[in-house]
Amino acid sequence: MQNVKSVEWLKKFGLVIFLMLPALAQAAGLDAGTSALSSFQTWLYTILGVGATCFLVYKIIQAMMDSIGWMQVAISVGYVALAGAAVVLATYAWSIWGS
């Protein structure tokens, strides 16, 4: 019974924090928010780039060990290229039609 009460309390606390975030973001100012979002974007792209590189290295090692064919490696390169193109296309579309 005690565990259920603490879970309910935690849910209510999380809801209050979630509802306060816009007010806290406005209090910090637009420059601070833009700076934080820019650094988060750089961090995220770095992590995704490292992940894509590790994925391709893993596929190449599998092909060298004859677990998969080299065509599967080419398909994996295509997947990574499509994922990168989607990010670039979304950024371009946002620059045209976004605010």
Secondary structure, DSSP 8 states (H G I E B T S, - for coil): -HHHHHHHHHHHHHHHHHHHHHHHHHHH-HHHHHHHHHHHHHHHHHHHHHHHHHHHHHHHHHHHTTSS-HHHHHHHHHHHHHHHHHHHHHHHHHHHH--
